[in-house]
Amino acid sequence: MNFTNQDATQHIPQLQNIACELGNYGIIQVSGEDSLKLLQGQLTCDMNDVNDEQASLGGLCNVKGRLHSVFYVMKFEQHYLMLLPKDTLQHSLDTLSKYAAFFQTELVDASKDYELWGHTQKAQGNNVTDMEVLSVTNHNGIYDIHLNSLFNASILISRKDRAGELVEMLTGTTLADKNAWDYIELQAHLPIFSSTSIEKHLPANIGLPQVGGVSFDKGCYTGQEIVARMHYRGKLKIHSVLTSTDSSVELAELTKVYNSNDKKVGELIRTTVFDGKTYCLISLNDSALEEELVIGDDKINIKLLS
């Protein structure tokens, strides 16, 4: 799904042909004949849709439907890979390992075995946003996951011994910092969070279904009953929205959002500082969509971008 606003449109020229090493991401590798069964019974996404040509966003929940982590999940050769922030990796690995004992499968932290870069490029020929969300292209063992964002952004991943070839594919790009990539993910409304927020969010409250990270047709998984109940009973009154400030400020995940009456109406999912502004993906009560909003104890004004 694509989300467009004036800030994003203005930043297209600035963010074309850039590359960023994704050193903040780690990788859980899942191998073995029961890998699909294990992941299908634990993740919020439908693993039957994850194949050589298609990746997905996904979440791992506890029994109360609260998220341990949000991640990209893909097929890589005979393995499944989960790409997630390094500081949530061990917790997620430990959680999955409790269930893996009942399956013919192996889970390992394979972060050191892979090379991972984010990059953007100019559109060539057909409109790139017509490509499938998180579609995967295999360049002879170097995989490209297309984010389908306004910036034609992708994640390149290879085995570590192919790192030189991967980097050569980025020839002609400009090296960018982590904030630029975080901004691209924020503009795509990807609710990937750090260890600060482990078991704090429900999938619907942070917009995970809207970016394809939750299937309501796949059947049971841990936390599924809670997640499905919110969806089918129509009680969801909180959604994720993108906001910005007019200055650069440091904000922590879960920082509270207030309305003009000093009532809490939301909280911060993730944030980054880019081009002199602070961009925030927040979970917000629907009743506050038309209200003036501030964030944090310093009551910093924020405005909705979408």
N, C-alpha and C positions, 0 to 999 in steps of 0.2 A: 504494500500500500504506500502511496506517495502522499506527502503532506507539503503544501506550498504556502509560503507567506512572503511578505515583502522583504524581510531580512534575508531569507534564504535566496530569493531571486537576485538580490543585490550582490550576494557573495559568490555567485556562480563563477565569474571570471577569476576571482581570487583563489578559488579552490579547484581549478582545473589543472590536471597534470601534476598532482602532488603524490608523494609517497610517505608513509609513516610506518616505522617498525612497531609492531604491536607487542612490545615487551611486557605490557601489563596483563596480557592474556596468557593463560595456561591451557593445557590440553589433557583431558581424560580420554584415554584410549580404551575402548571396549572391544574385546576379541572373543572368539569362540562360537560354537554352533548355536548356543542359546542367547546370543547377544540381543537379537531382535525381541525375543520373548521377555527378557529382563527389562529392557528399556520401554517396551510397549506397556508393561505393567506398572511403570513408575513415572514416566514423563507425561506432561500435559498434552504434548503434540502427538499426532498419529504417526508412528514410526513406519507404518506401511507406505507413507508418502515420501519417505526419505530414501533416496536411491542414488545411483551414479550421476543423475542429472538434476537432482533437487535436494537442497538442504532445507532446514526449518529453524525457527526460533522455538525454544521449548523452556519448560520450567520443571523443577523438582519440588514437590510439596510434602509437607508433613501431613499427618492424619487429619489435622484441622484445616487443611487447605492453604496453610501459610507457606510461602515459598522459601526453600533453602537457597535457591539460585535461579537465575535466568541465563540462557546460553544459546549459542548456535550449535546445532547438531547436524552432522554430515556423514556420508559414507565415503571412506577413503580406502581404496583397494578392498581388502577383506574385512576391514575394521570399521567401527563407528567412532567418530571423534566428537567430543563435546568441547567447544571453545568458550571459555569463561574466565572472569577475572581471577588472577592467581590467588587473591586473598579469600576467595570462596571455594577454591578447588579442593583443599583437603577436607573441608567439612562435607562437601558434596560427595567426594570419593568415599569417605567413611560411611555416609548415609547409604549410598548405593551398595556398598560392599556388604552391608547387613543382609541385603536381599540376594546378592550374587552367590552367596553360599549354597543356594538351592538350585543353581543353574550351572550348566557347562559353559562357563564364561570366565574371563579374566579382565580385571580393571586395574589400570596402572596410571600413574602420573607420567605422561609422555611428553611433558613440556619441552624437555631438552632434546627430543628426537625430531622436532619439526621447526621449520622456519615460517614465520607469519608476518605478513605485511598488509597494510591497507593502502589503497591507491585510488586515484581518480583519473579519468581521461576524457578527452573531448568526444562528443558524439560523432559517429561516422555512419553515414548512410541512414538507415531506419532509426526512428526514435528509440533510444535505448530504454526508455521507461516502459515500452511495450513488452520488454522481456519479463519472464516469470519472476516473481519475487523470490530471491534466494536461489535462483537457478545456478547450476554448477556446470562449468566447462572444464574438461580435462585436457590440459596442454601437455600430453605425453608425460604424465606423472606429476605435473604441477597444476594444482586445482585452483580455479577462480570462482569464488562465490559472489554473485552479483547482488548487491543490496537493493537495487532498483530505486536508488535515491535520485533526487533532483540533480545531484552532482556526478552521476554515472560512477558511483563508487563500488569497489569490489574488495574482497579479501583474497589475497594470494597465499596459498599454503603448499609446502613441499616437505619432503624428508630433509633432514639437516644436511645430508650429503649432496643435496641438489641446491643448496642455498645460493651458490654462485650463479647458477642458471636462473634462479628466480630473480635475484637482484639485477641480472642483466636484462630481464624483461622490463625492468623499471627505468631503463636508460631513457633520458629525456625528461624525466619527472624532476620536480623540485622537492627536496627533503622538507617535511613539515613536522611540527611537534604534535604531541599527544592531544593538545587542546583542539587542534584542527580536526582530528579524527573523532574526538568526542562530540564536537559540534555536528559533524556529519551524521553520527548515530543519533544524536538528539533530534535533529531535523527529521529523521526517519521514525521518531517516537519509539526507539528501542529501549525498553525499561530494564537495562542490564545494570545491576547494582553491586555494591561491595559488601564486605563482611559486616559492616555496620547494620545492614538491613536484613540479615538472615532471620527468617521466620517472623518478619514484621508485616509483609504484604500479602494480600490476596491477589490472585492473577487478574481478576476483573478490575480491581481498583487501580492498577497501574497500566491498564490498556494492553495486557498481553494477548487477549483474544483478537483485538483489532489489528495486530501485526502478525497474525497467523500462528501464534504460539500455543493456542489451546484448541483441541478438537472436542466437540460435544457429541460426536458420533462413534468414537473409537471404543467405548466400553470402559471398564473399570481401571483405575490406577489409584495410587495412594493419594487421598485428598479429593478424589473425584466427586464424591457425594456432595461435599460442601460447595465446590466450584460449580457443579451443575445446578444445584438448588438455587443459587443466586441468579444464574442465567435464566432458568425456566420459570421461576416464580416472579420474575420481573421486578425484583426488589433492589436492583442496583441503582444507587443514587450518587455514585462517585465515579469519575472518569479521569483519565490522564489528559493533561493539556500542556502545551508548550508556552512558556512565558519568558520575559526578559526584563532586566533592569537597565538603567541608563548609565551604569558605571560598573567597574570591576570590583567584585566583592567575593570573599571566600565564604562559602556556605557548606555546611555539613549535611549529609543525607539525613532525612527525617526531620529537618528543620521545619517548624510549624508555619503554616500560612494562616493569616487572619483577615477578616473583613473589617470594615470601618467601625464596627461596633466591638472590636477587639475579641471577636468570637473565632475560635479555631474552625477553619473550613477546609483545611487540606494540609498536605505535608510534601516535602521535597523527595523525589525519587532519585534523581541524578542531576548533575550540573556541570557546567564548564564555563571558563572565561574565554571569550573570543572577540577580537576586533573591538576591544574597549567596553564590551558589555558582558553581563553575566546571563547565561541562558539556563533555564531550569525546566525540567520536566517534572510536573507536580501532579499528585492525585488531588482532585478538587471536588467538593460537593457540588452537584448540579445547581443547587439553589444559589450558589455564589458566582455563577458564570457572568452575571451582569453587574456584579458589585466591584467596588474598588478594593484592591488586595495589597497586602504588605506581607513580607516574609521575615522571620527571625525576631529576636528580642529587640533589635534596633529598628524594627518596623520599616524596612526598605521597600519602597514602592515597586511593584511588578505589574506588567501588563501582559494580557493574553495575546499570543501570536496566532493561535489556531483553536 
